[in-house]
Amino acid sequence: FSYPPFGPSRAMLDPTAVRLAVYAVLAAIGVGLHILGCALFSQWWPLMGLVPLALAPVPVLLWGLPQQGPFGDVVQTESFGTHLSQLLTAGFASSAPCLQAVLWHGGKITGEAAALVCASYAVLGLTGALLFDFLKKQKEDESFYV
């Protein structure tokens, strides 16, 4: 029995932890692009676009998503709070990139800053989509073994 000379071998790495680390790096790149879009052009107005992104999960936290029962069936399907939370979350999330276009047309930020910030939204959106897909697959795998 011998230890690997430098660090863990590839067989010792957990694939779930590696995927979550990749998602964290992607999110850091997205936030870094956002801050870079502000700092390079000395315009801090694009940071105002982070306010709708910060408010996006609040409706879901208040009213929640459809609840599942102990056997995987959906207990609460049609409720006003669920539909309203999904609508408000989508509204907040989609208004953030649109705010950059409004700031650009208003002359508050340059086109380059708007492009960098929109690229950061694309990276953050990709990260969110990959993370939701990962969580959905994890939940499907859990329900398979139950």
Residue pairs with C-beta under 8 A, 6 or more apart in sequence:
16 138
19 134
20 134
23 127
23 130
23 131
23 134
26 123
26 126
26 127
26 130
27 124
27 127
29 123
30 120
30 121
30 123
30 124
30 127
31 120
31 124
32 120
33 116
33 117
33 119
33 120
33 123
34 46
34 47
34 49
34 50
34 116
34 117
34 120
34 121
35 47
36 116
37 46
37 112
37 113
37 114
37 115
37 116
37 117
37 119
37 120
38 44
38 45
38 46
38 47
38 113
38 117
40 112
40 113
40 116
41 109
41 110
41 112
41 113
43 108
43 109
43 110
43 113
45 103
45 108
45 109
46 100
46 103
46 109
46 113
46 114
46 117
48 99
48 103
49 96
49 97
49 99
49 100
49 117
49 121
50 96
52 92
52 93
52 95
52 96
52 99
53 92
53 93
53 96
53 124
55 92
56 89
56 92
56 93
56 96
57 89
58 88
58 92
59 84
59 85
59 86
59 87
59 88
59 89
59 92
60 85
60 86
60 89
62 81
62 85
63 79
63 81
63 82
63 84
63 85
64 81
64 82
64 85
65 82
65 85
65 86
66 74
66 75
66 76
66 77
66 82
67 74
67 75
67 76
68 74
68 75
69 75
72 143
76 82
96 121
97 117
97 118
97 121
100 109
100 114
100 117
100 118
100 121
101 114
103 109
103 114
104 110
104 111
104 114
109 117
